[in-house]
Amino acid sequence: MNKRIGYGLALAVALAAPFVGYPVFLMKLLCFALFACAFNLLIGFTGLLSFGHAAFFGTAGYVAGNALKGWGVPFELGLLVGVAAAALTGLVMGALAIRRSGIYFSMITLALAQMVYFGGLRFTNFTGGEDGLQGVPRGRLLGTVDLSNDLTLYFVVLVFAVAAFALIVRTVHSPFGQVLKAIRENEPRAISLGYDVDRYKLMAFVLSAALAGLAGALKTVVLGFETLTDLHWTMSGLVILMTLVGGMGTLAGPLLGALIIIALENKLGDFGTLVASGTGIEWFNTLGEAVSMVTGLIFVACVLLFRRGIIGELVAALGKKKSA
């Protein structure tokens, strides 16, 4: 019941947010929150650390962008094509990576993702190379609702994000999700019980890739462009940071982690300017250039003080109070 109240409050805040905040920034936040939740499904509930999720995020963005701009497909079909491309990429990468475990699995996903990145850098006719894919149209929802309005598009993105999050929650609490947790906790025992562990891992990998692709496709539609940054390994590192800061293995943790990291990236400069004007210390004006340093310090603080992430530590603290 408490979780339902929390989700209800979060939804209420999300519905009211575009009337007090900048809708494009809020849509970007929703996309990264979905990206982090998709990644968490793999690492938090299956125990597989992927360093290659940028490949799915960026691939879907490029495919959806080209579908909308170059092929002239409707909005819904553009998203579907992008998600399908991400899922197919996940199927290929997953089939190769799950043959190994631990750090070897992670390194294989990183290597394959970098191959995708260099492919994007080379095939400039499709990706635009270092200039990126520009001028992606938003189109119309169901052929009637004009998505050029930021407020309208925000609620469409919110519906997709909520639906995807509901799918993740349902997956985690389903028999399939329980098997994934068993694999995470004790893979040899799951094998001894007769489960085809590799098949479950691959299914989780593809589902995570598809949801990450949905986030990437939505982000391309929202911003109207796609760049190689979304394919680079640093994007994979960013989603790992979001998940760890918020709380790996929790449903709400990635949402909070994405909020903190994306807000820092976009608003730290404004905060520094505000502090500089109030204190008269000119150095604070350069705070926006030190985003990487600040996020790094947050990561170090979480590793030292919040090993379970912010939400994970809160859940653990509440659990101790109840037991006491």
VOBA-1610 file (N, C-alpha, C; in pm, whole numbers, padded with zeros to 5 digits, always signed):
BEGIN
Met+00083-00120+00000Met+00000+00000+00000Met+00087+00126+00000Asn+00194+00125+00080Asn+00283+00241+00085Asn+00346+00269-00050Lys+00382+00161-00122Lys+00439+00178-00255Lys+00339+00241-00349Arg+00213+00198-00340Arg+00110+00254-00427Arg+00091+00403-00400Ile+00095+00440-00273Ile+00082+00582-00238Ile+00200+00660-00294Gly+00320+00603-00281Gly+00439+00669-00334Gly+00434+00686-00485Tyr+00393+00579-00555Tyr+00381+00588-00700Tyr+00273+00689-00739Gly+00163+00693-00661Gly+00057+00788-00690Gly+00103+00932-00673Leu+00180+00957-00568Leu+00233+01092-00546Leu+00332+01131-00656Ala+00416+01035-00696Ala+00513+01061-00802Ala+00441+01094-00933Leu+00334+01020-00961Leu+00257+01046-01084Leu+00190+01183-01078Ala+00139+01219-00960Ala+00075+01350-00945Ala+00176+01462-00968Val+00296+01446-00915Val+00402+01546-00936Val+00437+01555-01084Ala+00446+01438-01150Ala+00480+01436-01292Ala+00372+01504-01376Leu+00247+01488-01339Leu+00138+01551-01413Leu+00139+01703-01395Ala+00179+01749-01278Ala+00179+01893-01251Ala+00307+01962-01296Ala+00415+01884-01311Ala+00548+01941-01337Ala+00557+02032-01459Pro+00497+01996-01574Pro+00516+02082-01693Pro+00452+02219-01681Phe+00364+02238-01582Phe+00299+02368-01565Phe+00384+02463-01481Val+00488+02409-01418Val+00577+02493-01338Val+00722+02484-01384Gly+00753+02386-01468Gly+00890+02367-01516Gly+00897+02370-01667Tyr+01018+02353-01719Tyr+01043+02356-01864Tyr+01013+02218-01920Pro+00910+02203-02005Pro+00869+02070-02052Pro+00979+01990-02122Val+01064+02055-02201Val+01168+01982-02274Val+01268+01919-02177Phe+01307+01995-02075Phe+01397+01940-01973Phe+01330+01824-01899Leu+01202+01838-01868Leu+01129+01733-01798Leu+01116+01608-01884Met+01097+01626-02014Met+01090+01511-02104Met+01224+01440-02114Lys+01330+01518-02117Lys+01464+01459-02117Lys+01486+01379-01989Leu+01439+01431-01880Leu+01450+01362-01751Leu+01373+01230-01753Leu+01253+01231-01810Leu+01174+01108-01820Leu+01245+01003-01905Cys+01306+01048-02014Cys+01376+00954-02103Cys+01493+00888-02030Phe+01570+00967-01957Phe+01685+00910-01886Phe+01639+00825-01766Ala+01528+00862-01705Ala+01474+00779-01597Ala+01434+00642-01650Leu+01371+00639-01767Leu+01335+00512-01830Leu+01460+00433-01868Phe+01561+00501-01918Phe+01688+00438-01954Phe+01751+00371-01832Ala+01751+00443-01720Ala+01809+00388-01597Ala+01728+00269-01546Cys+01595+00276-01554Cys+01511+00165-01510Cys+01534+00041-01598Ala+01552+00063-01727Ala+01580-00048-01817Ala+01713-00115-01783Phe+01814-00034-01754Phe+01944-00088-01715Phe+01936-00161-01582Asn+01858-00105-01490Asn+01845-00166-01358Asn+01778-00303-01364Leu+01690-00323-01462Leu+01627-00453-01480Leu+01732-00561-01504Leu+01840-00523-01570Leu+01945-00619-01600Leu+02042-00636-01484Ile+02094-00525-01432Ile+02196-00536-01326Ile+02133-00558-01189Gly+02022-00492-01161Gly+01964-00499-01028Gly+01886-00625-01000Phe+01824-00682-01104Phe+01738-00798-01083Phe+01788-00925-01150Thr+01890-00912-01236Thr+01948-01031-01299Thr+02094-01048-01261Gly+02156-00940-01215Gly+02295-00949-01173Gly+02395-00942-01286Leu+02354-00885-01401Leu+02443-00874-01517Leu+02483-00727-01536Leu+02611-00699-01523Leu+02662-00563-01540Leu+02703-00541-01685Ser+02624-00461-01755Ser+02652-00430-01895Ser+02719-00293-01906Phe+02829-00288-01980Phe+02894-00161-02011Phe+02859-00115-02153Gly+02753-00174-02209Gly+02722-00144-02349Gly+02582-00095-02376His+02511-00047-02273His+02373-00006-02295His+02359+00120-02380Ala+02467+00194-02396Ala+02463+00309-02486Ala+02434+00266-02629Ala+02475+00144-02664Ala+02452+00094-02800Ala+02303+00087-02830Phe+02222+00043-02735Phe+02078+00031-02756Phe+02012+00168-02754Phe+02056+00252-02662Phe+02003+00388-02648Phe+02025+00467-02776Gly+02149+00464-02826Gly+02182+00542-02945Gly+02130+00481-03074Thr+02135+00348-03086Thr+02086+00282-03207Thr+01940+00312-03231Ala+01859+00299-03126Ala+01716+00329-03139Ala+01694+00474-03176Gly+01775+00564-03119Gly+01762+00705-03151Gly+01789+00733-03298Tyr+01894+00674-03351Tyr+01928+00696-03493Tyr+01825+00632-03585Val+01784+00511-03555Val+01687+00442-03642Val+01553+00514-03639Ala+01506+00550-03520Ala+01379+00622-03511Ala+01389+00759-03580Gly+01502+00828-03562Gly+01521+00958-03625Gly+01519+00950-03776Asn+01589+00851-03832Asn+01589+00833-03977Asn+01453+00790-04029Ala+01384+00708-03950Ala+01251+00663-03991Ala+01154+00781-04000Leu+01162+00872-03903Leu+01072+00987-03902Leu+01112+01092-04005Lys+01242+01114-04018Lys+01289+01220-04108Lys+01302+01174-04252Gly+01368+01060-04273Gly+01398+01016-04408Gly+01293+00928-04471Trp+01228+00844-04391Trp+01132+00750-04445Trp+00989+00802-04436Gly+00969+00906-04357Gly+00837+00967-04347Gly+00732+00882-04279Val+00773+00795-04187Val+00678+00707-04120Val+00606+00783-04008Pro+00491+00735-03963Pro+00421+00800-03851Pro+00501+00792-03722Phe+00464+00874-03626Phe+00531+00881-03497Phe+00538+00744-03429Glu+00425+00675-03422Glu+00420+00546-03352Glu+00510+00443-03419Leu+00506+00439-03552Leu+00587+00342-03624Leu+00735+00374-03611Gly+00768+00502-03607Gly+00908+00542-03588Gly+00962+00491-03456Leu+00884+00506-03348Leu+00926+00453-03218Leu+00939+00302-03222Leu+00843+00236-03287Leu+00843+00090-03293Leu+00965+00039-03367Val+00999+00104-03478Val+01117+00063-03554Val+01244+00082-03471Gly+01252+00194-03397Gly+01368+00218-03312Gly+01381+00113-03203Val+01269+00080-03137Val+01271-00022-03032Val+01310-00157-03089Ala+01257-00191-03208Ala+01290-00318-03271Ala+01439-00326-03304Ala+01497-00214-03350Ala+01640-00212-03380Ala+01724-00233-03255Ala+01681-00171-03144Ala+01752-00188-03018Ala+01740-00332-02968Ala+01621-00390-02979Ala+01600-00528-02935Ala+01684-00624-03018Leu+01691-00601-03149Leu+01773-00687-03236Leu+01920-00674-03201Thr+01966-00552-03177Thr+02104-00531-03134Thr+02130-00601-03002Gly+02033-00593-02911Gly+02046-00661-02782Gly+02050-00811-02797Leu+01974-00864-02891Leu+01974-01008-02915Leu+02110-01056-02962Val+02170-00982-03055Val+02301-01020-03107Val+02408-01006-02999Met+02410-00891-02932Met+02510-00869-02828Met+02492-00965-02712Gly+02368-00987-02673Gly+02341-01076-02561Gly+02380-01220-02591Ala+02351-01265-02713Ala+02384-01403-02749Ala+02534-01427-02741Leu+02612-01324-02769Leu+02759-01337-02761Leu+02809-01320-02619Ala+02749-01226-02545Ala+02802-01190-02414Ala+02769-01292-02305Ile+02650-01353-02309Ile+02609-01442-02199Ile+02690-01570-02195Arg+02775-01592-02293Arg+02863-01709-02287Arg+02970-01694-02180Arg+02986-01573-02133Arg+03082-01546-02026Arg+03010-01482-01909Ser+03075-01473-01796Ser+03014-01415-01678Ser+03110-01318-01611Gly+03058-01244-01514Gly+03142-01151-01438Gly+03200-01041-01524Ile+03326-01009-01496Ile+03393-00900-01566Ile+03409-00929-01714Tyr+03416-01056-01750Tyr+03431-01093-01891Tyr+03304-01058-01969Phe+03189-01082-01907Phe+03062-01042-01968Phe+03060-00891-01989Ser+03100-00815-01888Ser+03098-00669-01897Ser+03191-00619-02007Met+03309-00678-02016Met+03406-00634-02116Met+03359-00665-02259Ile+03290-00778-02274Ile+03237-00812-02407Ile+03130-00712-02448Thr+03041-00676-02355Thr+02938-00577-02389Thr+03001-00442-02423Leu+03107-00405-02353Leu+03176-00279-02382Leu+03239-00283-02520Ala+03305-00393-02553Ala+03372-00405-02683Ala+03270-00401-02797Leu+03160-00472-02781Leu+03058-00473-02886Leu+02992-00337-02901Ala+02970-00270-02790Ala+02910-00136-02795Ala+03003-00037-02865Gln+03131-00049-02841Gln+03226+00040-02908Gln+03232+00012-03058Met+03209-00113-03097Met+03199-00144-03239Met+03079-00072-03300Val+02969-00068-03227Val+02851+00005-03275Val+02882+00154-03285Tyr+02954+00206-03186Tyr+02990+00348-03188Tyr+03076+00382-03311Phe+03179+00301-03337Phe+03265+00329-03453Phe+03191+00307-03584Gly+03091+00217-03583Gly+03006+00204-03701Gly+02926+00331-03724Gly+02874+00389-03616Gly+02801+00515-03628Gly+02890+00629-03676Leu+03017+00626-03633Leu+03112+00729-03674Leu+03146+00717-03821Arg+03143+00595-03873Arg+03185+00571-04012Arg+03070+00589-04112Phe+02951+00539-04077Phe+02839+00545-04171Phe+02768+00680-04158Thr+02833+00780-04214Thr+02785+00918-04199Thr+02655+00943-04275Asn+02627+00866-04379Asn+02502+00886-04453Asn+02380+00857-04367Phe+02399+00771-04268Phe+02288+00734-04180Phe+02288+00814-04051Thr+02406+00835-03996Thr+02415+00899-03864Thr+02452+01047-03869Gly+02504+01093-03982Gly+02551+01230-03988Gly+02689+01248-03930Gly+02752+01139-03889Gly+02888+01144-03835Gly+02897+01232-03712Glu+03000+01312-03706Glu+03021+01399-03589Glu+02921+01513-03584Asp+02854+01542-03695Asp+02752+01647-03696Asp+02620+01599-03638Gly+02601+01468-03635Gly+02478+01412-03581Gly+02363+01416-03681Leu+02253+01359-03641Leu+02131+01358-03723Leu+02044+01475-03677Gln+02024+01571-03766Gln+01954+01695-03730Gln+01814+01699-03792Gly+01730+01783-03735Gly+01599+01812-03794Gly+01501+01696-03793Val+01499+01620-03686Val+01404+01508-03676Val+01267+01564-03641Pro+01165+01537-03723Pro+01031+01593-03693Pro+00961+01513-03584Arg+00874+01580-03512Arg+00798+01512-03407Arg+00677+01438-03461Gly+00621+01487-03569Gly+00508+01420-03630Gly+00378+01440-03553Arg+00285+01348-03579Arg+00154+01354-03515Arg+00120+01220-03450Leu+00057+01225-03336Leu+00013+01104-03268Leu-00117+01057-03330Leu-00119+00931-03376Leu-00235+00870-03442Leu-00282+00952-03562Gly-00188+01030-03618Gly-00218+01107-03737Gly-00302+01231-03714Thr-00335+01259-03589Thr-00423+01374-03562Thr-00365+01473-03461Val-00303+01424-03353Val-00254+01512-03245Val-00117+01566-03282Asp-00106+01697-03297Asp+00019+01762-03333Asp+00114+01761-03213Leu+00231+01700-03231Leu+00327+01687-03122Leu+00431+01798-03121Ser+00415+01898-03204Ser+00510+02009-03204Ser+00497+02094-03078Asn+00382+02085-03012Asn+00361+02155-02886Asn+00431+02079-02774Asp+00517+02148-02700Asp+00596+02082-02595Asp+00508+02019-02488Leu+00402+02088-02449Leu+00316+02037-02342Leu+00245+01909-02386Thr+00199+01907-02509Thr+00132+01787-02561Thr+00228+01670-02566Leu+00347+01695-02618Leu+00445+01587-02629Leu+00487+01538-02491Tyr+00492+01627-02394Tyr+00531+01585-02258Tyr+00438+01476-02206Phe+00308+01497-02221Phe+00213+01399-02169Phe+00218+01268-02247Val+00251+01276-02376Val+00268+01154-02455Val+00390+01076-02404Val+00500+01147-02383Val+00621+01083-02331Val+00595+01026-02192Leu+00519+01099-02111Leu+00486+01052-01976Leu+00408+00921-01982Val+00314+00912-02075Val+00235+00789-02089Val+00326+00672-02125Phe+00417+00692-02219Phe+00511+00586-02258Phe+00600+00547-02141Ala+00649+00646-02068Ala+00739+00619-01954Ala+00667+00542-01844Val+00543+00583-01813Val+00467+00515-01708Val+00434+00372-01751Ala+00395+00355-01877Ala+00364+00221-01927Ala+00486+00130-01921Ala+00602+00183-01959Ala+00725+00104-01956Ala+00764+00070-01813Phe+00748+00165-01721Phe+00779+00139-01581Phe+00684+00034-01524Ala+00556+00041-01562Ala+00459-00060-01517Ala+00498-00198-01569Leu+00547-00203-01692Leu+00593-00330-01748Leu+00710-00386-01668Ile+00802-00298-01629Ile+00917-00341-01550Ile+00871-00395-01414Val+00779-00323-01350Val+00727-00367-01220Val+00659-00502-01234Arg+00578-00517-01338Arg+00507-00644-01359Arg+00608-00756-01387Thr+00711-00726-01463Thr+00812-00828-01495Thr+00885-00872-01369Val+00923-00777-01285Val+00998-00808-01163Val+00917-00896-01069His+00785-00874-01062His+00701-00948-00970His+00636-01071-01033Ser+00670-01101-01156Ser+00617-01218-01224Ser+00704-01341-01195Pro+00657-01461-01227Pro+00743-01580-01213Pro+00874-01567-01288Phe+00870-01503-01405Phe+00992-01479-01481Phe+01089-01393-01401Gly+01038-01289-01338Gly+01122-01202-01255Gly+01180-01274-01136Gln+01103-01366-01077Gln+01154-01442-00963Gln+01270-01532-01004Val+01262-01586-01125Val+01373-01667-01176Val+01497-01580-01197Leu+01477-01459-01248Leu+01589-01368-01266Leu+01657-01338-01133Lys+01577-01316-01029Lys+01633-01291-00896Lys+01709-01414-00846Ala+01656-01532-00875Ala+01725-01656-00833Ala+01860-01668-00903Ile+01864-01630-01030Ile+01991-01633-01104Ile+02089-01535-01044Arg+02039-01418-01007Arg+02126-01317-00946Arg+02183-01365-00813Glu+02100-01428-00733Glu+02142-01469-00599Glu+02231-01593-00601Asn+02195-01692-00682Asn+02270-01817-00683Asn+02246-01890-00816Glu+02328-01858-00914Glu+02310-01915-01047Glu+02325-02068-01050Pro+02427-02125-00983Pro+02439-02272-00984Pro+02314-02342-00929Arg+02253-02284-00825Arg+02133-02346-00770Arg+02018-02336-00869Ala+02006-02223-00939Ala+01901-02209-01040Ala+01918-02313-01150Ile+02043-02341-01188Ile+02071-02444-01289Ile+02031-02581-01236Ser+02062-02606-01108Ser+02030-02736-01050Ser+01880-02760-01039Leu+01801-02651-01035Leu+01656-02664-01030Leu+01595-02686-01168Gly+01679-02686-01271Gly+01632-02718-01405Gly+01604-02599-01495Tyr+01637-02477-01451Tyr+01612-02360-01534Tyr+01721-02343-01640Asp+01677-02306-01758Asp+01772-02276-01866Asp+01822-02132-01842Val+01928-02120-01765Val+01975-01991-01719Val+02014-01900-01835Asp+02082-01954-01934Asp+02125-01871-02047Asp+02006-01812-02122Arg+01900-01889-02134Arg+01781-01839-02204Arg+01716-01726-02125Tyr+01708-01741-01994Tyr+01651-01635-01910Tyr+01737-01509-01915Lys+01868-01527-01912Lys+01958-01413-01921Lys+01940-01338-02052Leu+01930-01415-02161Leu+01915-01352-02292Leu+01782-01278-02302Met+01675-01337-02249Met+01544-01270-02251Met+01549-01140-02172Ala+01614-01143-02056Ala+01626-01021-01975Ala+01710-00917-02048Phe+01816-00962-02115Phe+01904-00871-02187Phe+01828-00802-02301Val+01751-00878-02376Val+01676-00822-02490Val+01568-00727-02440Leu+01497-00765-02334Leu+01393-00677-02279Leu+01454-00546-02230Ser+01567-00555-02161Ser+01635-00434-02113Ser+01679-00348-02230Ala+01731-00412-02336Ala+01775-00339-02455Ala+01658-00269-02523Ala+01544-00337-02533Ala+01427-00279-02599Ala+01377-00156-02523Leu+01372-00165-02390Leu+01325-00052-02309Leu+01424+00064-02315Ala+01554+00032-02316Ala+01655+00136-02333Ala+01639+00201-02471Gly+01605+00120-02570Gly+01581+00174-02704Gly+01461+00267-02708Leu+01356+00232-02635Leu+01239+00320-02628Leu+01279+00456-02570Ala+01362+00454-02466Ala+01410+00579-02407Ala+01489+00660-02508Gly+01577+00594-02584Gly+01658+00664-02683Gly+01576+00720-02797Ala+01476+00644-02843Ala+01391+00691-02951Ala+01308+00812-02907Leu+01254+00807-02785Leu+01176+00920-02734Leu+01264+01044-02720Lys+01387+01025-02674Lys+01477+01140-02657Lys+01507+01207-02792Thr+01523+01128-02895Thr+01547+01185-03028Thr+01428+01266-03077Val+01309+01215-03053Val+01187+01287-03093Val+01175+01417-03014Val+01203+01411-02886Val+01188+01529-02799Val+01284+01640-02841Leu+01412+01605-02859Leu+01514+01706-02888Leu+01524+01740-03036Gly+01479+01649-03122Gly+01484+01675-03266Gly+01617+01645-03330Phe+01707+01581-03257Phe+01837+01543-03313Phe+01894+01425-03236Glu+01994+01361-03296Glu+02065+01250-03234Glu+02213+01264-03264Thr+02297+01240-03164Thr+02442+01255-03182Thr+02514+01129-03137Leu+02642+01123-03171Leu+02724+01008-03134Leu+02747+00997-02984Thr+02721+01103-02911Thr+02735+01098-02765Thr+02651+00986-02705Asp+02533+00963-02764Asp+02444+00860-02710Asp+02495+00720-02737Leu+02591+00705-02828Leu+02650+00574-02857Leu+02781+00552-02783His+02837+00657-02728His+02969+00648-02668His+02965+00575-02534Trp+03078+00517-02495Trp+03084+00439-02371Trp+03053+00525-02248Thr+03076+00656-02258Thr+03047+00742-02144Thr+02897+00745-02111Met+02812+00723-02210Met+02669+00716-02184Met+02636+00591-02104Ser+02704+00481-02133Ser+02687+00360-02052Ser+02731+00385-01909Gly+02842+00458-01893Gly+02889+00492-01759Gly+02790+00581-01686Leu+02726+00671-01760Leu+02630+00763-01698Leu+02509+00688-01643Val+02458+00591-01718Val+02340+00517-01671Val+02377+00427-01554Ile+02500+00377-01552Ile+02547+00299-01436Ile+02548+00389-01312Leu+02599+00512-01329Leu+02604+00607-01218Leu+02465+00639-01166Met+02370+00663-01255Met+02233+00691-01214Met+02177+00578-01128Thr+02199+00456-01175Thr+02143+00339-01106Thr+02207+00320-00970Leu+02339+00335-00961Leu+02408+00315-00834Leu+02375+00425-00734Val+02364+00548-00780Val+02332+00659-00690Val+02192+00642-00634Gly+02096+00608-00719Gly+01958+00594-00673Gly+01936+00470-00589Gly+01995+00359-00631Gly+01976+00235-00558Gly+01954+00118-00651Met+02060+00042-00677Met+02052-00074-00764Met+01963-00181-00701Gly+01878-00242-00783Gly+01791-00348-00733Gly+01664-00297-00668Thr+01642-00166-00671Thr+01516-00107-00625Thr+01442-00052-00745Leu+01311-00043-00736Leu+01233+00004-00850Leu+01238+00156-00863Ala+01238+00226-00750Ala+01236+00373-00753Ala+01376+00433-00759Gly+01478+00356-00723Gly+01614+00408-00718Gly+01662+00472-00848Pro+01650+00402-00962Pro+01696+00463-01088Pro+01624+00593-01123Leu+01498+00604-01083Leu+01424+00728-01109Leu+01488+00845-01035Leu+01519+00822-00907Leu+01583+00927-00827Leu+01724+00954-00877Gly+01797+00850-00912Gly+01933+00867-00963Gly+01935+00950-01090Ala+01842+00921-01182Ala+01834+00998-01307Ala+01800+01144-01278Leu+01709+01167-01184Leu+01671+01304-01147Leu+01792+01382-01097Ile+01871+01320-01009Ile+01987+01388-00951Ile+02093+01418-01056Ile+02129+01318-01135Ile+02239+01334-01231Ile+02201+01430-01344Ile+02083+01414-01401Ile+02042+01500-01513Ile+02019+01643-01464Ala+01964+01658-01344Ala+01946+01793-01289Ala+02081+01860-01268Leu+02179+01785-01221Leu+02313+01842-01203Leu+02373+01884-01336Glu+02360+01800-01436Glu+02417+01830-01567Glu+02357+01956-01628Asn+02228+01976-01605Asn+02158+02086-01672Asn+02145+02212-01588Lys+02147+02198-01455Lys+02117+02313-01369Lys+02234+02356-01281Leu+02346+02282-01283Leu+02456+02316-01195Leu+02514+02454-01230Gly+02521+02485-01359Gly+02572+02615-01401Gly+02485+02730-01351Asp+02352+02712-01361Asp+02260+02814-01311Asp+02274+02832-01161Phe+02290+02720-01090Phe+02307+02726-00945Phe+02436+02800-00909Gly+02543+02774-00985Gly+02670+02842-00960Gly+02659+02991-00983Thr+02588+03030-01088Thr+02568+03173-01116Thr+02490+03241-01004Leu+02387+03169-00953Leu+02306+03224-00845Leu+02389+03243-00718Val+02473+03144-00687Val+02558+03153-00568Val+02661+03264-00584Ala+02718+03275-00706Ala+02818+03379-00732Ala+02760+03519-00715Ser+02635+03536-00762Ser+02572+03668-00748Ser+02539+03699-00602Gly+02512+03594-00523Gly+02478+03615-00384Gly+02598+03633-00293Thr+02708+03566-00327Thr+02827+03570-00240Thr+02935+03664-00293Gly+02928+03696-00423Gly+03031+03781-00482Gly+03158+03705-00515Ile+03156+03574-00498Ile+03274+03491-00530Ile+03265+03448-00676Glu+03355+03499-00760Glu+03349+03477-00903Glu+03368+03330-00941Trp+03438+03254-00858Trp+03468+03115-00892Trp+03342+03032-00917Phe+03235+03064-00847Phe+03112+02985-00860Phe+03054+02993-01001Asn+03091+03097-01077Asn+03043+03108-01216Asn+03097+02996-01304Thr+03206+02934-01261Thr+03267+02826-01340Thr+03220+02688-01294Leu+03124+02686-01201Leu+03080+02558-01145Leu+03016+02469-01251Gly+02950+02531-01350Gly+02887+02453-01456Gly+02986+02375-01540Glu+03112+02419-01542Glu+03215+02349-01619Glu+03272+02230-01542Ala+03233+02218-01415Ala+03288+02111-01331Ala+03184+02003-01301Val+03092+01981-01397Val+02986+01883-01375Val+03044+01744-01351Ser+03142+01707-01431Ser+03202+01574-01418Ser+03266+01555-01280Met+03329+01661-01231Met+03392+01653-01100Met+03286+01636-00991Val+03177+01711-01001Val+03071+01704-00901Val+03004+01567-00903Thr+02971+01516-01021Thr+02909+01384-01029Thr+03005+01276-00980Gly+03134+01295-01006Gly+03234+01201-00955Gly+03238+01200-00803Leu+03231+01319-00744Leu+03229+01328-00598Leu+03104+01264-00539Ile+02991+01282-00608Ile+02867+01219-00563Ile+02880+01067-00568Phe+02941+01017-00675Phe+02961+00873-00688Phe+03050+00820-00575Val+03159+00890-00546Val+03248+00849-00438Val+03175+00851-00305Ala+03096+00955-00283Ala+03021+00965-00157Ala+02921+00851-00143Cys+02856+00814-00254Cys+02760+00704-00249Cys+02828+00572-00221Val+02946+00552-00282Val+03019+00428-00260Val+03063+00416-00114Leu+03105+00529-00056Leu+03157+00527+00082Leu+03046+00531+00187Leu+02940+00607+00158Leu+02837+00630+00261Leu+02705+00560+00231Phe+02673+00543+00104Phe+02545+00483+00066Phe+02572+00365-00027Arg+02619+00257+00028Arg+02657+00142-00054Arg+02539+00084-00131Arg+02421+00097-00078Arg+02300+00045-00144Arg+02233+00151-00232Gly+02290+00270-00239Gly+02223+00379-00307Gly+02128+00450-00212Ile+02076+00564-00253Ile+01993+00646-00164Ile+01865+00571-00124Ile+01792+00520-00223Ile+01668+00448-00193Ile+01698+00319-00118Gly+01804+00251-00157Gly+01840+00126-00089Gly+01869+00147+00058Glu+01939+00255+00090Glu+01969+00284+00230Glu+01842+00321+00307Leu+01752+00395+00243Leu+01626+00430+00309Leu+01543+00305+00338Val+01537+00215+00242Val+01462+00091+00261Val+01524+00009+00374Ala+01657+00001+00377Ala+01726-00075+00482Ala+01701-00012+00620Ala+01703+00121+00627Ala+01681+00190+00754Ala+01538+00167+00804Leu+01441+00174+00713Leu+01301+00149+00751Leu+01281+00005+00797Gly+01353-00088+00731Gly+01344-00227+00769Gly+01396-00252+00908Lys+01503-00182+00947Lys+01560-00195+01083Lys+01463-00141+01188Lys+01397-00029+01154Lys+01302+00030+01250Lys+01185-00064+01275Lys+01138-00129+01168Lys+01024-00219+01182Lys+01061-00342+01267Ser+01183-00393+01242Ser+01228-00512+01315Ser+01254-00481+01462Ala+01295-00354+01488Ala+01319-00312+01625Ala+01187-00286+01696
//
